[in-house]
Every structure is written in C-alpha cells, then in structure tokens.
C-alpha cells in the first residue's frame, strides 16, 4: 500500500478542483457528495496504511516521487514519510475531517449553491494541505503544507467576506501566522546551512555536526513557528477571533487539526528538542502560561464559540507542557483525544446555534435539554471528556501530561505540576458553566426562538454520536500500565519515532494518588459549577470579572504597543516620505518637463524667417565657440 500513499492527499486536491471549478454548475447534493466522498476515500487509504505500519510492512516508510529542487549542491526531494507518527495524524485528519464534511452538508445548506461549492472546495484544499504537512519527509514539504493550511484558514475565517469584521479576523489570523512562519523558515535555512539537507533522516542523524548553540537557536526558531500555528503566547489572539468562520470550520481547523500542526512539528523533531534543555524549559513555561491565561479568560466568556476557542488555546498549552517535559507521546495522545472531544463540542455548539437561529450568547439560551436530547447528551460527553473524568478519553491523556511534569525532579517541575492541575480544575469549571448555562435552567431567548427550537437533522447528529463514542473510547489506547498490563499501546506504537524512556519514574501508589486527587478536584469544580449555574442567575459584574470578560485587555495592549505605533509610523511615512518626499519629487519633475515643453513649443512658430535667423545665429555661435572659446 505504501506505493499508493500519494492517493491520500491527491483525492482531496481533486475534490477541491472539481468543486472549485464546477461550483456554478453542480448541485448542492453533488458538491457535498464529492467533497465528503474524497475525504472518506482518503480515510480508507489512511486506515489501510495505518494497518501496514502497525504490521511493520512499510520498511523505512520513505517514498520518493521526484526532485522538488536540484540546483548545484541544493537537493530537496519531494518525498513522503509514512511511519507511526504520520499514520496516526492521517487517521485523525481524514476521520474527523470526514465527519465534519458530513455535518457541513446540512449546516451550510442555506448558502447559495455557488458559495456552497466554494466552502467545500476550501475544506478539501485544507485537508490536502494538512495531509501534505504530516506526510512530508523533509522540512520543506512540511512547510508547503504549513503555508497551505494558513491560506485555507484565512479563506475559511473570511468565508462570509461581506462582513468587514470577519475580514479583519481573517487578516489578523493570516498576519500572526506569518510572524510564526518566519521563525520556521529561518530555522530551515539554518539547518540547511549547517547540515546541507532538510530531510528528517539526514538532520536527525547529523546532530554531532551542530553545536549546542546551533541546536538551541534552531529549536527556538521552530518553536516560534509553532507558537503562531498552535496559538501560544504571544501569538494566540488570532484563534478566538477565528470563530468568525462557520462553526464546522472552527471544529476542523481551529480545534482538531491545523492548530495541532505545531505539536506535530515538535514531536517529529523530538531528537532536536531533546538535545536543547533551554528550549524545553521555554516551551514548558510558555505552554503553562498559555494554559492558565486562556482558562482564566474562558471563565467569563458568554459567546458559546469563544468559550470553546479559549478552551482550545488552553488545551494546546497542555500539549506544549508535555512537549517541554519530554513527554512527546503524551502530547500526541492529547492531540488525538482533543480532536475527538473538541470537534464534538464545536459541532454541538453549531447544533445549538442552528436551533437558536444564529444566537451565540449563552445568557440567552437555557432549558435546551428537553428540546435537543441528542445534542444535550453528546455535549455532556464532550464536557466530561475534556474535564478528564475516567474512563473518558481526556482523563488518560491529561493524566499522562500531569504525570510527565510530576515525574521530573526539582522545584520548577513541581510548580508546573500544581499550576497545571489548577488549570485542569478551571477547565472543568468553565466547561460545565457553559454546559449548565446552555442546557439547564429556564429558557431565556425570545418566544420566536423557543417556538422554533428543534433537534438538528441526522446529517448533523450522526457525526455528534460518532464523535461522542470516540470521546469515550479514544483514550483506551493509552491506559497506564498500573491499570492494565500492556494497555499503553500508543507509547509502544510510537516507539519507532519517539524513543521510550526506560524505567518507571513514580511508584504505582503515587500514580494512583495523583489520579485520585485530580479526579476528586475536577468533580469538586463540577459541583461548584452546578451550584452556581444549575439554576441560572445573572452574574454580578466585578472588576476581576470585567477584566476576564475583556480577555485581560491583551488585544488592547497589542493595539497600543504594536498596532498603533506601526500604523502611526506607516501614516507618517505615507505623508512625510511618500507624498511630500518621493511623490513630490516625481510630480515636480513631471511639472518641470511640462513647463519646458510648453516654452520650447513657442519656438515652433511656423515662420520661415524665424527659422533662418535661428540657423544663422546658431552657426555664428558655433564658429565663436570653435575659434575663440575652445582651446
């Protein structure tokens, strides 16, 4: 099957071309069938490939197709690498992607046919780019996919382009991602300058040719790229604004797949990052700060999608904590479980928004439990999973991350553990605040909204049910050894890409205690959320609450410190340099030429006598110059 790996990204690309070019002539049913069908076919091929990798039938896993660049000593092949890590991501991208495509077929059905086709074309192009990112066998092919998902994110955030606020959100995402991409690009140039290759196999086997300073700078630059794509401090503010796009887009791109690209890149480059303790410490600190900051902001958000957006930023922070503490498998594991429950939560929010006629403010909801039973129960499963209650998927991946911090010696990692545990408590509280406010208590919307409340159609609820099942059982591939012998299958599966650490850092008794403590604290926070929001009461406005509601005024700070000075500088350059400087010089040259032309034109009078006189005077001047002036 390895020789047919190229079909996996090619099929979504074909879907993009067919739907994109034929959007004015194809019917909605044909567009949805093509858009979803190519992703399903890619999923089937990905599943076959996964089974081959699991059975050890793929050899080195590198497939060469052609030379992408060959100029002098520069040789960059267009190769795919299919191994344990990429095969897991292939299943996540195509599996969750297919469910979201099916959901979109119903959710976006009210769009005009032409825009419906445009939407599915963009989604297919995104899946193609994401598959290219994870299948590339070198940093250049990864970067092509990396830029592709950034472009698709811009196109889908600004899908409703007639709304200027949405266009601004798309532009903001694009610019902030470009900042991170510059770091990635510089790291690739540095690697090529030092190693002479960008192939993973060549780079990772040539560590001895790199100094400690080289490795630190390269990994820090790669991390800058990851902070942009995976929304970490300071490049995280684009993600909450990205909720301007359609809800299925939020589920696919800004929860399940694209934002995990940074985690994939670091996990793929684990050999480099393990060799730089400085970078790992920086990653841990940034991940922890992001997890806590985003969780605190989510406590007082009232837009159902904004709560989930900040939850995504916070969970990405936990993945970076795992990467920073060397628990690369735990990070990948949390990517997988997070894809299931966060896609479920976003699609569940879309079902609620659909029933509420576009309303997104949870203060105007309430009492939806009886009207939307499937959405209610699936959303509850998603909330339990993200809170980390056993045996749901989030419990196992969250426990692996917390354990990775606790297992390290030293005060620093102990502080990381306790703060991360506090962040997990905040997660449980704000998610169940969202759940109780939305589905319990009295209905607080309009009578017209209440009259039209209904459960979503099957095309939307079936993906919810499938994702709910995955949110329950998805974590069972990483059951700790103390619960089941040989239960941690994901660690063994990824051992060919991410080396296993020998020995057991903490005793089983300690691990049981850590699990029990975190679960008890999470249940306590759920109880507090029920006591506060089980029967809805208007929240009192406090100074802290207002600060959290305004996102710690980070956007305002960025505007004041970065945006306004740059805008002012741009205005000054436009007025002081462009208009009164460069433009003035060009315009005055033009005016001077026009003036001289007008004056010289007067010489052409049409009178022969004047022409003869000018000739005689010119000859006399010529003779005077030749005989008396020229020496």
NORURZI-V761052 format. One record per backbone hydrogen bond with DSSP energy under -1.0 kcal/mol. NH is the residue of the N-H (numbers start at 0). CO is the residue of the C=O. If there is no record, write none. Layout:
NH,CO
NH,CO
This chain:
3,0
4,1
6,3
7,4
9,5
10,6
12,8
13,9
14,10
15,11
16,12
17,13
18,14
19,15
20,16
21,17
24,21
25,21
30,26
31,27
32,28
33,29
34,30
35,31
36,32
37,33
39,35
40,36
41,37
42,38
43,39
44,40
45,41
46,42
47,43
48,44
49,45
50,46
51,47
52,48
53,49
54,50
55,52
56,51
60,57
62,79
64,77
67,75
68,75
70,73
73,70
75,68
77,65
78,76
79,62
80,134
81,60
86,82
87,83
88,84
89,85
90,86
91,87
92,88
93,89
94,90
95,91
96,92
97,93
98,94
99,95
100,96
101,97
102,98
103,99
104,100
106,102
107,103
108,105
110,107
115,111
116,112
117,113
118,114
119,115
120,116
121,117
122,118
123,119
124,120
125,121
126,122
127,123
128,124
129,125
130,126
131,127
132,128
133,129
134,130
135,131
136,78
138,197
141,137
142,138
143,139
144,140
145,141
146,142
147,143
148,144
149,145
150,146
151,147
152,148
153,149
154,150
155,151
156,152
157,153
158,155
160,158
162,159
166,162
167,163
168,164
169,165
170,166
171,167
172,168
173,169
174,170
175,171
176,172
177,173
178,174
179,175
180,176
181,177
182,178
183,179
184,180
185,181
186,182
187,183
188,184
189,185
190,186
191,187
192,188
193,189
194,190
195,191
199,136
202,198
203,199
204,200
205,202
208,205
209,206
214,210
215,211
216,212
217,213
218,214
219,215
220,216
221,217
222,218
223,219
224,220
225,221
226,222
227,223
228,224
229,225
231,226
234,231
238,235
241,237
242,239
243,240
244,241
249,245
250,246
251,247
252,248
253,248
255,250
256,251
258,252
259,256
260,257
263,259
264,260
265,261
266,262
267,263
268,264
269,266
272,268
273,269
275,272
279,275
280,276
281,277
282,278
283,279
284,280
285,281
286,282
287,283
288,284
289,285
290,286
291,287
292,288
293,289
294,290
295,291
296,292
297,293
299,296
303,359
306,302
307,303
308,304
309,305
310,306
311,307
312,308
313,309
314,310
315,311
316,312
317,313
318,314
319,315
320,316
321,317
322,318
323,319
324,320
325,322
326,321
327,325
330,326
331,327
332,328
333,329
334,330
335,331
336,332
337,333
338,334
339,335
340,336
341,337
342,338
343,339
344,340
345,341
346,342
347,343
348,344
349,345
350,346
351,347
352,348
353,349
354,350
355,351
357,352
361,301
363,360
364,361
365,437
368,438
371,367
375,371
376,372
377,373
378,374
379,375
380,376
381,377
382,378
383,379
384,380
385,381
386,382
387,383
388,383
391,388
392,470
394,391
396,392
397,393
398,394
399,395
400,396
401,397
402,398
403,399
404,400
405,401
406,402
413,409
414,410
415,411
416,412
417,413
418,414
419,415
420,416
421,417
422,418
423,419
424,420
425,421
426,422
427,423
428,424
429,425
430,426
431,427
432,428
433,429
434,430
435,431
436,432
437,433
438,434
439,435
443,364
449,445
450,446
451,447
459,456
460,456
461,457
464,460
465,461
466,462
467,463
468,464
469,465
470,466
472,468
473,469
475,472
477,474
478,486
482,479
483,479
486,483
488,486
489,476
491,487
492,488
493,489
496,493
497,493
510,506
511,507
512,508
513,509
514,510
515,511
516,512
517,513
518,514
519,515
520,516
521,517
522,518
523,519
524,520
525,521
526,522
527,523
528,524
529,525
530,526
531,527
532,528
533,529
545,541
546,542
547,543
548,544
549,545
550,547
551,546
552,549
553,550
556,552
557,553
558,554
559,555
560,556
561,557
562,557
563,558
565,561
566,562
567,563
568,564
569,565
570,566
571,567
572,568
573,569
574,570
575,571
576,572
577,572
578,573
579,574
581,576
582,577
584,580
585,581
586,582
587,583
588,584
589,585
590,586
591,587
592,588
593,589
594,590
595,591
596,592
597,593
598,594
599,595
600,596
602,599
603,600
604,602
610,606
611,607
612,608
613,609
614,610
615,611
616,612
617,613
618,614
619,615
620,616
621,617
622,618
623,619
624,620
625,621
626,622
627,623
628,623
629,624
